């Protein structure tokens, strides 16, 4: 039985272990405690999934709770994928901010997942890396 929790920020070790056991670990600064800790502590909408005492899933979002929720990370442990955990994490995120649309950037390994659970593609997204100069 998976236990879903709203607003519970996991400790760095549990989060690092989860991210390291899914495709997000290579694209997030899990070895930098300051940056990784900031990612977790500054997200204002976190839903976690627990299998007993083990963190098996996490949806990390930034939301204004009225118009937009940016789903920054949807992490599900490899051993727990294809069990509906990701879908339920998104459902719980949506339930926490029901008037806000959910926006995300798909990880390359998950690009086919999101259309299957109801997301539509939006081609007008733009990125500016944190260290890129603004012209």
N, CA, C and O atoms as a Tinker XYZ file with bonds, in Angstrom:
   540  protein
     1  N      0.850000   -1.184000    0.000000    73     2
     2  CA     0.000000    0.000000    0.000000    64     1     3
     3  C      0.893000    1.244000    0.000000    63     2     4     5
     4  O      1.740000    1.400000    0.879000    81     3
     5  N      0.709000    2.103000   -0.955000    73     3     6
     6  CA     1.480000    3.344000   -1.062000    64     5     7
     7  C      0.755000    4.441000   -0.287000    63     6     8     9
     8  O     -0.456000    4.617000   -0.425000    81     7
     9  N      1.501000    5.168000    0.521000    73     7    10
    10  CA     0.976000    6.273000    1.327000    64     9    11
    11  C      1.402000    7.580000    0.657000    63    10    12    13
    12  O      2.595000    7.835000    0.491000    81    11
    13  N      0.429000    8.404000    0.275000    73    11    14
    14  CA     0.703000    9.700000   -0.351000    64    13    15
    15  C      0.575000   10.793000    0.697000    63    14    16    17
    16  O     -0.383000   10.826000    1.470000    81    15
    17  N      1.560000   11.688000    0.709000    73    15    18
    18  CA     1.585000   12.752000    1.710000    64    17    19
    19  C      1.772000   14.099000    1.025000    63    18    20    21
    20  O      2.651000   14.263000    0.180000    81    19
    21  N      0.942000   15.049000    1.398000    73    19    22
    22  CA     1.018000   16.407000    0.870000    64    21    23
    23  C      1.797000   17.285000    1.834000    63    22    24    25
    24  O      1.506000   17.319000    3.029000    81    23
    25  N      2.790000   17.997000    1.308000    73    23    26
    26  CA     3.517000   18.978000    2.099000    64    25    27
    27  C      4.643000   18.444000    2.949000    63    26    28    29
    28  O      5.248000   19.206000    3.704000    81    27
    29  N      4.944000   17.184000    2.856000    73    27    30
    30  CA     6.042000   16.604000    3.636000    64    29    31
    31  C      7.322000   16.620000    2.799000    63    30    32    33
    32  O      7.453000   15.879000    1.826000    81    31
    33  N      8.256000   17.477000    3.197000    73    31    34
    34  CA     9.526000   17.577000    2.475000    64    33    35
    35  C     10.465000   16.498000    3.014000    63    34    36    37
    36  O     10.795000   16.502000    4.200000    81    35
    37  N     10.894000   15.581000    2.156000    73    35    38
    38  CA    11.783000   14.526000    2.644000    64    37    39
    39  C     13.173000   15.066000    2.951000    63    38    40    41
    40  O     13.564000   16.113000    2.435000    81    39
    41  N     13.914000   14.356000    3.786000    73    39    42
    42  CA    15.280000   14.795000    4.053000    64    41    43
    43  C     16.143000   14.543000    2.812000    63    42    44    45
    44  O     15.766000   13.789000    1.914000    81    43
    45  N     17.308000   15.193000    2.787000    73    43    46
    46  CA    18.182000   15.124000    1.612000    64    45    47
    47  C     18.587000   13.695000    1.268000    63    46    48    49
    48  O     18.631000   13.335000    0.092000    81    47
    49  N     18.879000   12.887000    2.263000    73    47    50
    50  CA    19.325000   11.518000    1.998000    64    49    51
    51  C     18.236000   10.708000    1.307000    63    50    52    53
    52  O     18.514000   10.000000    0.340000    81    51
    53  N     17.005000   10.801000    1.789000    73    51    54
    54  CA    15.904000   10.056000    1.182000    64    53    55
    55  C     15.629000   10.545000   -0.233000    63    54    56    57
    56  O     15.412000    9.743000   -1.142000    81    55
    57  N     15.638000   11.866000   -0.418000    73    55    58
    58  CA    15.399000   12.422000   -1.753000    64    57    59
    59  C     16.528000   12.056000   -2.713000    63    58    60    61
    60  O     16.273000   11.699000   -3.863000    81    59
    61  N     17.769000   12.141000   -2.248000    73    59    62
    62  CA    18.920000   11.789000   -3.089000    64    61    63
    63  C     18.844000   10.333000   -3.512000    63    62    64    65
    64  O     19.126000   10.005000   -4.665000    81    63
    65  N     18.463000    9.454000   -2.587000    73    63    66
    66  CA    18.333000    8.037000   -2.890000    64    65    67
    67  C     17.260000    7.810000   -3.960000    63    66    68    69
    68  O     17.467000    7.032000   -4.891000    81    67
    69  N     16.121000    8.484000   -3.828000    73    67    70
    70  CA    15.043000    8.367000   -4.822000    64    69    71
    71  C     15.507000    8.864000   -6.186000    63    70    72    73
    72  O     15.379000    8.149000   -7.180000    81    71
    73  N     16.043000   10.078000   -6.244000    73    71    74
    74  CA    16.468000   10.656000   -7.524000    64    73    75
    75  C     17.564000    9.807000   -8.172000    63    74    76    77
    76  O     17.618000    9.671000   -9.394000    81    75
    77  N     18.433000    9.241000   -7.336000    73    75    78
    78  CA    19.492000    8.391000   -7.863000    64    77    79
    79  C     18.985000    7.088000   -8.436000    63    78    80    81
    80  O     19.678000    6.427000   -9.210000    81    79
    81  N     17.765000    6.716000   -8.053000    73    79    82
    82  CA    17.177000    5.463000   -8.519000    64    81    83
    83  C     16.096000    5.686000   -9.569000    63    82    84    85
    84  O     15.204000    4.855000   -9.738000    81    83
    85  N     16.180000    6.812000  -10.274000    73    83    86
    86  CA    15.290000    7.064000  -11.409000    64    85    87
    87  C     16.046000    7.959000  -12.390000    63    86    88    89
    88  O     17.167000    8.384000  -12.110000    81    87
    89  N     15.448000    8.236000  -13.513000    73    87    90
    90  CA    16.161000    8.956000  -14.572000    64    89    91
    91  C     16.501000   10.409000  -14.223000    63    90    92    93
    92  O     17.326000   11.015000  -14.907000    81    91
    93  N     15.898000   10.979000  -13.191000    73    91    94
    94  CA    16.182000   12.379000  -12.852000    64    93    95
    95  C     17.539000   12.589000  -12.183000    63    94    96    97
    96  O     18.067000   13.701000  -12.185000    81    95
    97  N     18.094000   11.541000  -11.619000    73    95    98
    98  CA    19.343000   11.676000  -10.874000    64    97    99
    99  C     20.487000   12.239000  -11.680000    63    98   100   101
   100  O     21.328000   12.952000  -11.133000    81    99
   101  N     20.544000   11.943000  -12.961000    73    99   102
   102  CA    21.649000   12.439000  -13.792000    64   101   103
   103  C     21.433000   13.880000  -14.240000    63   102   104   105
   104  O     22.369000   14.515000  -14.726000    81   103
   105  N     20.216000   14.414000  -14.087000    73   103   106
   106  CA    19.928000   15.778000  -14.535000    64   105   107
   107  C     19.621000   16.755000  -13.402000    63   106   108   109
   108  O     19.200000   17.885000  -13.648000    81   107
   109  N     19.827000   16.325000  -12.186000    73   107   110
   110  CA    19.604000   17.189000  -11.030000    64   109   111
   111  C     20.877000   17.187000  -10.183000    63   110   112   113
   112  O     21.619000   16.205000  -10.180000    81   111
   113  N     21.133000   18.293000   -9.459000    73   111   114
   114  CA    22.374000   18.408000   -8.670000    64   113   115
   115  C     22.296000   17.660000   -7.341000    63   114   116   117
   116  O     22.418000   18.264000   -6.276000    81   115
   117  N     22.092000   16.349000   -7.406000    73   115   118
   118  CA    21.881000   15.583000   -6.169000    64   117   119
   119  C     23.140000   15.472000   -5.314000    63   118   120   121
   120  O     23.055000   15.123000   -4.137000    81   119
   121  N     24.300000   15.763000   -5.886000    73   119   122
   122  CA    25.538000   15.732000   -5.112000    64   121   123
   123  C     25.889000   17.060000   -4.467000    63   122   124   125
   124  O     26.856000   17.137000   -3.709000    81   123
   125  N     25.132000   18.097000   -4.746000    73   123   126
   126  CA    25.361000   19.434000   -4.203000    64   125   127
   127  C     24.277000   19.712000   -3.161000    63   126   128   129
   128  O     23.159000   20.097000   -3.506000    81   127
   129  N     24.614000   19.517000   -1.894000    73   127   130
   130  CA    23.618000   19.652000   -0.826000    64   129   131
   131  C     22.930000   21.011000   -0.820000    63   130   132   133
   132  O     21.729000   21.086000   -0.562000    81   131
   133  N     23.656000   22.079000   -1.097000    73   131   134
   134  CA    23.066000   23.417000   -1.066000    64   133   135
   135  C     22.009000   23.574000   -2.150000    63   134   136   137
   136  O     20.888000   24.000000   -1.870000    81   135
   137  N     22.355000   23.236000   -3.374000    73   135   138
   138  CA    21.400000   23.369000   -4.489000    64   137   139
   139  C     20.251000   22.381000   -4.365000    63   138   140   141
   140  O     19.089000   22.746000   -4.544000    81   139
   141  N     20.573000   21.137000   -4.060000    73   139   142
   142  CA    19.524000   20.132000   -3.954000    64   141   143
   143  C     18.590000   20.452000   -2.789000    63   142   144   145
   144  O     17.373000   20.304000   -2.902000    81   143
   145  N     19.157000   20.883000   -1.692000    73   143   146
   146  CA    18.335000   21.285000   -0.546000    64   145   147
   147  C     17.439000   22.461000   -0.870000    63   146   148   149
   148  O     16.287000   22.503000   -0.439000    81   147
   149  N     17.960000   23.426000   -1.633000    73   147   150
   150  CA    17.153000   24.582000   -2.041000    64   149   151
   151  C     16.001000   24.146000   -2.943000    63   150   152   153
   152  O     14.889000   24.662000   -2.833000    81   151
   153  N     16.271000   23.200000   -3.828000    73   151   154
   154  CA    15.213000   22.690000   -4.704000    64   153   155
   155  C     14.042000   22.162000   -3.881000    63   154   156   157
   156  O     12.880000   22.420000   -4.194000    81   155
   157  N     14.364000   21.426000   -2.837000    73   155   158
   158  CA    13.319000   20.831000   -2.019000    64   157   159
   159  C     12.656000   21.848000   -1.099000    63   158   160   161
   160  O     11.430000   21.884000   -0.995000    81   159
   161  N     13.446000   22.663000   -0.440000    73   159   162
   162  CA    12.876000   23.568000    0.564000    64   161   163
   163  C     12.113000   24.740000   -0.039000    63   162   164   165
   164  O     11.225000   25.289000    0.613000    81   163
   165  N     12.434000   25.132000   -1.259000    73   163   166
   166  CA    11.745000   26.279000   -1.869000    64   165   167
   167  C     10.554000   25.892000   -2.732000    63   166   168   169
   168  O      9.806000   26.767000   -3.165000    81   167
   169  N     10.363000   24.625000   -2.988000    73   167   170
   170  CA     9.153000   24.193000   -3.683000    64   169   171
   171  C      7.983000   24.411000   -2.725000    63   170   172   173
   172  O      8.072000   24.069000   -1.545000    81   171
   173  N      6.903000   24.971000   -3.223000    73   171   174
   174  CA     5.781000   25.249000   -2.323000    64   173   175
   175  C      4.634000   24.248000   -2.454000    63   174   176   177
   176  O      3.583000   24.412000   -1.835000    81   175
   177  N      4.845000   23.211000   -3.265000    73   175   178
   178  CA     3.854000   22.147000   -3.384000    64   177   179
   179  C      4.601000   20.835000   -3.626000    63   178   180   181
   180  O      5.105000   20.585000   -4.721000    81   179
   181  N      4.660000   20.018000   -2.604000    73   179   182
   182  CA     5.351000   18.735000   -2.689000    64   181   183
   183  C      4.378000   17.633000   -2.291000    63   182   184   185
   184  O      3.703000   17.713000   -1.265000    81   183
   185  N      4.326000   16.611000   -3.124000    73   183   186
   186  CA     3.562000   15.402000   -2.808000    64   185   187
   187  C      4.559000   14.256000   -2.843000    63   186   188   189
   188  O      5.326000   14.117000   -3.796000    81   187
   189  N      4.545000   13.439000   -1.803000    73   187   190
   190  CA     5.458000   12.305000   -1.739000    64   189   191
   191  C      4.666000   10.995000   -1.702000    63   190   192   193
   192  O      3.506000   10.954000   -1.293000    81   191
   193  N      5.335000    9.932000   -2.142000    73   191   194
   194  CA     4.760000    8.589000   -2.104000    64   193   195
   195  C      5.713000    7.708000   -1.310000    63   194   196   197
   196  O      6.915000    7.689000   -1.572000    81   195
   197  N      5.177000    6.986000   -0.348000    73   195   198
   198  CA     5.979000    6.168000    0.560000    64   197   199
   199  C      5.500000    4.723000    0.511000    63   198   200   201
   200  O      4.299000    4.451000    0.545000    81   199
   201  N      6.440000    3.816000    0.431000    73   199   202
   202  CA     6.185000    2.386000    0.556000    64   201   203
   203  C      6.788000    1.997000    1.900000    63   202   204   205
   204  O      7.979000    1.700000    1.994000    81   203
   205  N      5.964000    2.001000    2.928000    73   203   206
   206  CA     6.469000    1.858000    4.290000    64   205   207
   207  C      7.255000    3.111000    4.641000    63   206   208   209
   208  O      6.724000    4.219000    4.557000    81   207
   209  N      8.496000    2.951000    5.028000    73   207   210
   210  CA     9.348000    4.088000    5.376000    64   209   211
   211  C     10.234000    4.535000    4.207000    63   210   212   213
   212  O     11.051000    5.442000    4.362000    81   211
   213  N     10.075000    3.907000    3.047000    73   211   214
   214  CA    10.922000    4.214000    1.895000    64   213   215
   215  C     10.228000    5.168000    0.942000    63   214   216   217
   216  O      9.113000    4.907000    0.490000    81   215
   217  N     10.891000    6.276000    0.638000    73   215   218
   218  CA    10.386000    7.243000   -0.329000    64   217   219
   219  C     10.483000    6.634000   -1.719000    63   218   220   221
   220  O     11.578000    6.309000   -2.178000    81   219
   221  N      9.354000    6.478000   -2.389000    73   219   222
   222  CA     9.349000    5.856000   -3.715000    64   221   223
   223  C      8.886000    6.800000   -4.814000    63   222   224   225
   224  O      8.991000    6.463000   -5.993000    81   223
   225  N      8.377000    7.975000   -4.456000    73   223   226
   226  CA     7.932000    8.930000   -5.460000    64   225   227
   227  C      7.826000   10.328000   -4.895000    63   226   228   229
   228  O      7.619000   10.519000   -3.696000    81   227
   229  N      7.972000   11.306000   -5.780000    73   227   230
   230  CA     7.905000   12.704000   -5.354000    64   229   231
   231  C      7.485000   13.570000   -6.533000    63   230   232   233
   232  O      8.024000   13.443000   -7.632000    81   231
   233  N      6.529000   14.443000   -6.298000    73   231   234
   234  CA     6.166000   15.489000   -7.253000    64   233   235
   235  C      6.546000   16.808000   -6.595000    63   234   236   237
   236  O      6.009000   17.166000   -5.547000    81   235
   237  N      7.479000   17.529000   -7.219000    73   235   238
   238  CA     7.981000   18.800000   -6.673000    64   237   239
   239  C      7.526000   19.917000   -7.591000    63   238   240   241
   240  O      7.874000   19.949000   -8.772000    81   239
   241  N      6.733000   20.847000   -7.032000    73   239   242
   242  CA     6.136000   21.899000   -7.855000    64   241   243
   243  C      6.283000   23.282000   -7.231000    63   242   244   245
   244  O      6.527000   23.434000   -6.034000    81   243
   245  N      6.125000   24.271000   -8.086000    73   243   246
   246  CA     5.992000   25.670000   -7.694000    64   245   247
   247  C      4.627000   26.112000   -8.213000    63   246   248   249
   248  O      4.338000   25.983000   -9.402000    81   247
   249  N      3.798000   26.629000   -7.325000    73   247   250
   250  CA     2.440000   26.979000   -7.729000    64   249   251
   251  C      2.009000   28.318000   -7.150000    63   250   252   253
   252  O      2.403000   28.692000   -6.045000    81   251
   253  N      1.187000   29.036000   -7.924000    73   251   254
   254  CA     0.513000   30.213000   -7.377000    64   253   255
   255  C     -0.892000   29.833000   -6.902000    63   254   256   257
   256  O     -1.621000   30.676000   -6.379000    81   255
   257  N     -1.268000   28.570000   -7.083000    73   255   258
   258  CA    -2.525000   27.979000   -6.649000    64   257   259
   259  C     -3.757000   28.625000   -7.264000    63   258   260   261
   260  O     -4.874000   28.382000   -6.807000    81   259
   261  N     -3.571000   29.437000   -8.285000    73   259   262
   262  CA    -4.711000   30.070000   -8.930000    64   261   263
   263  C     -4.701000   29.919000  -10.438000    63   262   264   265
   264  O     -5.752000   29.758000  -11.058000    81   263
   265  N     -3.505000   29.972000  -11.034000    73   263   266
   266  CA    -3.420000   29.926000  -12.487000    64   265   267
   267  C     -2.457000   28.860000  -12.996000    63   266   268   269
   268  O     -2.792000   28.115000  -13.917000    81   267
   269  N     -1.254000   28.778000  -12.399000    73   267   270
   270  CA    -0.247000   27.861000  -12.917000    64   269   271
   271  C      0.473000   27.120000  -11.804000    63   270   272   273
   272  O      0.838000   27.694000  -10.777000    81   271
   273  N      0.663000   25.844000  -12.036000    73   271   274
   274  CA     1.535000   25.011000  -11.214000    64   273   275
   275  C      2.616000   24.478000  -12.134000    63   274   276   277
   276  O      2.317000   23.807000  -13.122000    81   275
   277  N      3.870000   24.770000  -11.820000    73   275   278
   278  CA     4.988000   24.239000  -12.585000    64   277   279
   279  C      5.456000   22.969000  -11.896000    63   278   280   281
   280  O      6.018000   23.025000  -10.802000    81   279
   281  N      5.231000   21.842000  -12.519000    73   279   282
   282  CA     5.668000   20.558000  -11.991000    64   281   283
   283  C      7.123000   20.371000  -12.404000    63   282   284   285
   284  O      7.419000   19.935000  -13.517000    81   283
   285  N      8.021000   20.708000  -11.488000    73   283   286
   286  CA     9.450000   20.709000  -11.790000    64   285   287
   287  C     10.033000   19.311000  -11.837000    63   286   288   289
   288  O     10.907000   19.038000  -12.659000    81   287
   289  N      9.568000   18.417000  -10.970000    73   287   290
   290  CA    10.074000   17.049000  -10.932000    64   289   291
   291  C      8.937000   16.082000  -10.642000    63   290   292   293
   292  O      8.108000   16.309000   -9.761000    81   291
   293  N      8.923000   15.012000  -11.396000    73   291   294
   294  CA     8.075000   13.865000  -11.089000    64   293   295
   295  C      9.013000   12.671000  -11.061000    63   294   296   297
   296  O      9.412000   12.150000  -12.103000    81   295
   297  N      9.357000   12.248000   -9.861000    73   295   298
   298  CA    10.338000   11.180000   -9.676000    64   297   299
   299  C      9.650000    9.955000   -9.083000    63   298   300   301
   300  O      8.977000   10.044000   -8.056000    81   299
   301  N      9.825000    8.818000   -9.737000    73   299   302
   302  CA     9.333000    7.549000   -9.219000    64   301   303
   303  C     10.475000    6.543000   -9.322000    63   302   304   305
   304  O     11.072000    6.363000  -10.384000    81   303
   305  N     10.755000    5.912000   -8.229000    73   303   306
   306  CA    11.816000    4.912000   -8.160000    64   305   307
   307  C     11.606000    3.866000   -9.262000    63   306   308   309
   308  O     10.480000    3.428000   -9.497000    81   307
   309  N     12.686000    3.469000   -9.931000    73   307   310
   310  CA    12.599000    2.498000  -11.031000    64   309   311
   311  C     11.815000    1.246000  -10.633000    63   310   312   313
   312  O     11.015000    0.738000  -11.418000    81   311
   313  N     12.041000    0.759000   -9.436000    73   311   314
   314  CA    11.372000   -0.468000   -8.985000    64   313   315
   315  C      9.871000   -0.291000   -8.788000    63   314   316   317
   316  O      9.139000   -1.276000   -8.685000    81   315
   317  N      9.408000    0.954000   -8.735000    73   315   318
   318  CA     7.998000    1.227000   -8.476000    64   317   319
   319  C      7.288000    1.870000   -9.672000    63   318   320   321
   320  O      6.146000    2.313000   -9.548000    81   319
   321  N      7.948000    1.921000  -10.811000    73   319   322
   322  CA     7.306000    2.486000  -11.996000    64   321   323
   323  C      6.292000    1.508000  -12.571000    63   322   324   325
   324  O      6.367000    0.300000  -12.347000    81   323
   325  N      5.352000    2.057000  -13.310000    73   323   326
   326  CA     4.272000    1.303000  -13.952000    64   325   327
   327  C      3.279000    0.707000  -12.944000    63   326   328   329
   328  O      2.626000   -0.302000  -13.206000    81   327
   329  N      3.190000    1.368000  -11.785000    73   327   330
   330  CA     2.222000    0.953000  -10.764000    64   329   331
   331  C      1.168000    2.030000  -10.523000    63   330   332   333
   332  O      0.326000    1.881000   -9.637000    81   331
   333  N      1.204000    3.126000  -11.308000    73   331   334
   334  CA     0.247000    4.216000  -11.144000    64   333   335
   335  C      0.684000    5.274000  -10.148000    63   334   336   337
   336  O     -0.087000    6.185000   -9.847000    81   335
   337  N      1.898000    5.178000   -9.631000    73   335   338
   338  CA     2.367000    6.137000   -8.621000    64   337   339
   339  C      2.553000    7.522000   -9.236000    63   338   340   341
   340  O      2.128000    8.514000   -8.642000    81   339
   341  N      3.167000    7.612000  -10.395000    73   339   342
   342  CA     3.346000    8.912000  -11.050000    64   341   343
   343  C      2.014000    9.581000  -11.334000    63   342   344   345
   344  O      1.841000   10.771000  -11.074000    81   343
   345  N      1.083000    8.819000  -11.862000    73   343   346
   346  CA    -0.259000    9.339000  -12.153000    64   345   347
   347  C     -0.914000    9.866000  -10.877000    63   346   348   349
   348  O     -1.526000   10.934000  -10.890000    81   347
   349  N     -0.787000    9.123000   -9.776000    73   347   350
   350  CA    -1.404000    9.559000   -8.516000    64   349   351
   351  C     -0.696000   10.783000   -7.944000    63   350   352   353
   352  O     -1.350000   11.649000   -7.364000    81   351
   353  N      0.607000   10.873000   -8.093000    73   351   354
   354  CA     1.321000   12.079000   -7.655000    64   353   355
   355  C      0.824000   13.298000   -8.423000    63   354   356   357
   356  O      0.636000   14.362000   -7.833000    81   355
   357  N      0.610000   13.159000   -9.725000    73   355   358
   358  CA     0.072000   14.265000  -10.525000    64   357   359
   359  C     -1.358000   14.575000  -10.082000    63   358   360   361
   360  O     -1.729000   15.742000   -9.956000    81   359
   361  N     -2.155000   13.543000   -9.848000    73   359   362
   362  CA    -3.542000   13.747000   -9.402000    64   361   363
   363  C     -3.571000   14.507000   -8.067000    63   362   364   365
   364  O     -4.372000   15.426000   -7.893000    81   363
   365  N     -2.709000   14.130000   -7.139000    73   363   366
   366  CA    -2.646000   14.817000   -5.842000    64   365   367
   367  C     -2.170000   16.263000   -6.008000    63   366   368   369
   368  O     -2.651000   17.160000   -5.316000    81   367
   369  N     -1.235000   16.483000   -6.917000    73   367   370
   370  CA    -0.768000   17.850000   -7.211000    64   369   371
   371  C     -1.914000   18.675000   -7.762000    63   370   372   373
   372  O     -2.131000   19.810000   -7.338000    81   371
   373  N     -2.644000   18.106000   -8.702000    73   371   374
   374  CA    -3.790000   18.791000   -9.300000    64   373   375
   375  C     -4.858000   19.091000   -8.246000    63   374   376   377
   376  O     -5.450000   20.170000   -8.253000    81   375
   377  N     -5.097000   18.160000   -7.362000    73   375   378
   378  CA    -6.091000   18.335000   -6.305000    64   377   379
   379  C     -5.695000   19.463000   -5.342000    63   378   380   381
   380  O     -6.565000   20.164000   -4.826000    81   379
   381  N     -4.392000   19.641000   -5.099000    73   379   382
   382  CA    -3.927000   20.683000   -4.177000    64   381   383
   383  C     -4.084000   22.085000   -4.762000    63   382   384   385
   384  O     -4.190000   23.059000   -4.018000    81   383
   385  N     -4.099000   22.191000   -6.081000    73   383   386
   386  CA    -4.258000   23.491000   -6.761000    64   385   387
   387  C     -5.225000   23.303000   -7.929000    63   386   388   389
   388  O     -4.807000   23.373000   -9.085000    81   387
   389  N     -6.514000   23.064000   -7.648000    73   387   390
   390  CA    -7.450000   22.652000   -8.690000    64   389   391
   391  C     -7.733000   23.690000   -9.772000    63   390   392   393
   392  O     -8.150000   23.316000  -10.869000    81   391
   393  N     -7.528000   24.952000   -9.512000    73   391   394
   394  CA    -7.783000   25.970000  -10.531000    64   393   395
   395  C     -6.575000   26.222000  -11.422000    63   394   396   397
   396  O     -6.691000   26.894000  -12.446000    81   395
   397  N     -5.431000   25.695000  -11.046000    73   395   398
   398  CA    -4.190000   25.968000  -11.779000    64   397   399
   399  C     -3.922000   24.880000  -12.815000    63   398   400   401
   400  O     -4.100000   23.691000  -12.551000    81   399
   401  N     -3.491000   25.310000  -13.993000    73   399   402
   402  CA    -3.054000   24.340000  -14.990000    64   401   403
   403  C     -1.660000   23.866000  -14.614000    63   402   404   405
   404  O     -0.887000   24.623000  -14.027000    81   403
   405  N     -1.335000   22.644000  -14.939000    73   403   406
   406  CA    -0.010000   22.091000  -14.651000    64   405   407
   407  C      0.845000   22.203000  -15.899000    63   406   408   409
   408  O      0.447000   21.783000  -16.985000    81   407
   409  N      2.025000   22.776000  -15.725000    73   407   410
   410  CA     2.993000   22.947000  -16.801000    64   409   411
   411  C      4.245000   22.186000  -16.400000    63   410   412   413
   412  O      4.636000   22.201000  -15.233000    81   411
   413  N      4.881000   21.515000  -17.366000    73   411   414
   414  CA     6.114000   20.798000  -17.055000    64   413   415
   415  C      6.991000   20.706000  -18.288000    63   414   416   417
   416  O      6.537000   20.891000  -19.417000    81   415
   417  N      8.257000   20.416000  -18.043000    73   415   418
   418  CA     9.211000   20.076000  -19.089000    64   417   419
   419  C      9.513000   18.599000  -18.901000    63   418   420   421
   420  O     10.002000   18.196000  -17.846000    81   419
   421  N      9.229000   17.790000  -19.909000    73   419   422
   422  CA     9.404000   16.343000  -19.782000    64   421   423
   423  C     10.867000   15.954000  -19.886000    63   422   424   425
   424  O     11.605000   16.462000  -20.730000    81   423
   425  N     11.270000   15.047000  -19.014000    73   423   426
   426  CA    12.581000   14.424000  -19.145000    64   425   427
   427  C     12.562000   13.595000  -20.423000    63   426   428   429
   428  O     11.523000   13.046000  -20.789000    81   427
   429  N     13.703000   13.499000  -21.104000    73   427   430
   430  CA    13.723000   12.721000  -22.349000    64   429   431
   431  C     13.164000   11.304000  -22.196000    63   430   432   433
   432  O     12.491000   10.805000  -23.097000    81   431
   433  N     13.435000   10.665000  -21.076000    73   431   434
   434  CA    12.956000    9.293000  -20.870000    64   433   435
   435  C     11.451000    9.236000  -20.619000    63   434   436   437
   436  O     10.856000    8.160000  -20.678000    81   435
   437  N     10.834000   10.376000  -20.341000    73   435   438
   438  CA     9.414000   10.390000  -19.988000    64   437   439
   439  C      8.539000   11.106000  -21.013000    63   438   440   441
   440  O      7.353000   11.324000  -20.765000    81   439
   441  N      9.095000   11.466000  -22.134000    73   439   442
   442  CA     8.352000   12.268000  -23.106000    64   441   443
   443  C      7.093000   11.564000  -23.616000    63   442   444   445
   444  O      6.123000   12.233000  -23.973000    81   443
   445  N      7.087000   10.251000  -23.658000    73   443   446
   446  CA     5.903000    9.517000  -24.103000    64   445   447
   447  C      4.905000    9.234000  -22.983000    63   446   448   449
   448  O      3.768000    8.840000  -23.241000    81   447
   449  N      5.336000    9.437000  -21.741000    73   447   450
   450  CA     4.482000    9.145000  -20.592000    64   449   451
   451  C      3.354000   10.167000  -20.445000    63   450   452   453
   452  O      2.198000    9.793000  -20.248000    81   451
   453  N      3.682000   11.431000  -20.539000    73   451   454
   454  CA     2.717000   12.484000  -20.216000    64   453   455
   455  C      1.483000   12.500000  -21.114000    63   454   456   457
   456  O      0.382000   12.701000  -20.602000    81   455
   457  N      1.608000   12.299000  -22.424000    73   455   458
   458  CA     0.379000   12.241000  -23.229000    64   457   459
   459  C     -0.537000   11.081000  -22.814000    63   458   460   461
   460  O     -1.758000   11.189000  -22.923000    81   459
   461  N      0.042000    9.986000  -22.343000    73   459   462
   462  CA    -0.764000    8.829000  -21.930000    64   461   463
   463  C     -1.629000    9.132000  -20.714000    63   462   464   465
   464  O     -2.678000    8.513000  -20.538000    81   463
   465  N     -1.205000   10.079000  -19.869000    73   463   466
   466  CA    -2.004000   10.367000  -18.669000    64   465   467
   467  C     -2.829000   11.648000  -18.814000    63   466   468   469
   468  O     -3.435000   12.107000  -17.846000    81   467
   469  N     -2.854000   12.229000  -20.024000    73   467   470
   470  CA    -3.762000   13.348000  -20.271000    64   469   471
   471  C     -3.143000   14.694000  -20.570000    63   470   472   473
   472  O     -3.873000   15.647000  -20.841000    81   471
   473  N     -1.818000   14.815000  -20.533000    73   471   474
   474  CA    -1.180000   16.086000  -20.844000    64   473   475
   475  C     -1.198000   16.312000  -22.355000    63   474   476   477
   476  O     -1.136000   15.362000  -23.136000    81   475
   477  N     -1.284000   17.577000  -22.755000    73   475   478
   478  CA    -1.175000   17.923000  -24.168000    64   477   479
   479  C      0.149000   18.648000  -24.394000    63   478   480   481
   480  O      0.664000   19.328000  -23.506000    81   479
   481  N      0.683000   18.488000  -25.594000    73   479   482
   482  CA     1.963000   19.106000  -25.936000    64   481   483
   483  C      1.759000   20.601000  -26.197000    63   482   484   485
   484  O      0.768000   21.003000  -26.806000    81   483
   485  N      2.703000   21.414000  -25.731000    73   483   486
   486  CA     2.642000   22.860000  -25.926000    64   485   487
   487  C      3.982000   23.323000  -26.480000    63   486   488   489
   488  O      4.958000   23.389000  -25.732000    81   487
   489  N      4.059000   23.643000  -27.760000    73   487   490
   490  CA     5.356000   23.919000  -28.393000    64   489   491
   491  C      5.936000   25.310000  -28.123000    63   490   492   493
   492  O      7.049000   25.585000  -28.572000    81   491
   493  N      5.253000   26.174000  -27.429000    73   491   494
   494  CA     5.764000   27.530000  -27.233000    64   493   495
   495  C      6.582000   27.713000  -25.962000    63   494   496   497
   496  O      6.590000   28.813000  -25.408000    81   495
   497  N      7.250000   26.714000  -25.490000    73   495   498
   498  CA     8.086000   26.823000  -24.287000    64   497   499
   499  C      9.465000   27.370000  -24.665000    63   498   500   501
   500  O      9.970000   27.111000  -25.757000    81   499
   501  N     10.062000   28.128000  -23.749000    73   499   502
   502  CA    11.391000   28.699000  -23.953000    64   501   503
   503  C     12.211000   28.480000  -22.702000    63   502   504   505
   504  O     11.672000   28.475000  -21.595000    81   503
   505  N     13.509000   28.298000  -22.866000    73   503   506
   506  CA    14.413000   28.070000  -21.740000    64   505   507
   507  C     15.551000   29.077000  -21.769000    63   506   508   509
   508  O     16.036000   29.449000  -22.838000    81   507
   509  N     15.971000   29.513000  -20.599000    73   507   510
   510  CA    17.158000   30.338000  -20.428000    64   509   511
   511  C     17.919000   29.733000  -19.255000    63   510   512   513
   512  O     17.458000   29.786000  -18.115000    81   511
   513  N     19.082000   29.161000  -19.536000    73   511   514
   514  CA    19.875000   28.557000  -18.467000    64   513   515
   515  C     20.296000   29.617000  -17.452000    63   514   516   517
   516  O     20.459000   30.789000  -17.792000    81   515
   517  N     20.469000   29.185000  -16.193000    73   515   518
   518  CA    20.804000   30.106000  -15.117000    64   517   519
   519  C     22.081000   30.887000  -15.347000    63   518   520   521
   520  O     22.191000   32.024000  -14.888000    81   519
   521  N     23.043000   30.316000  -16.039000    73   519   522
   522  CA    24.305000   31.002000  -16.280000    64   521   523
   523  C     24.389000   31.635000  -17.668000    63   522   524   525
   524  O     25.435000   32.165000  -18.043000    81   523
   525  N     23.312000   31.583000  -18.424000    73   523   526
   526  CA    23.302000   32.171000  -19.770000    64   525   527
   527  C     23.105000   33.674000  -19.692000    63   526   528   529
   528  O     22.276000   34.144000  -18.912000    81   527
   529  N     23.844000   34.437000  -20.479000    73   527   530
   530  CA    23.658000   35.888000  -20.465000    64   529   531
   531  C     22.349000   36.273000  -21.142000    63   530   532   533
   532  O     21.957000   35.667000  -22.140000    81   531
   533  N     21.690000   37.258000  -20.610000    73   531   534
   534  CA    20.503000   37.813000  -21.225000    64   533   535
   535  C     20.960000   38.868000  -22.205000    63   534   536   537
   536  O     21.710000   39.776000  -21.846000    81   535
   537  N     20.511000   38.752000  -23.447000    73   535   538
   538  CA    20.965000   39.699000  -24.478000    64   537   539
   539  C     19.975000   40.818000  -24.655000    63   538   540
   540  O     20.189000   41.707000  -25.479000    81   539
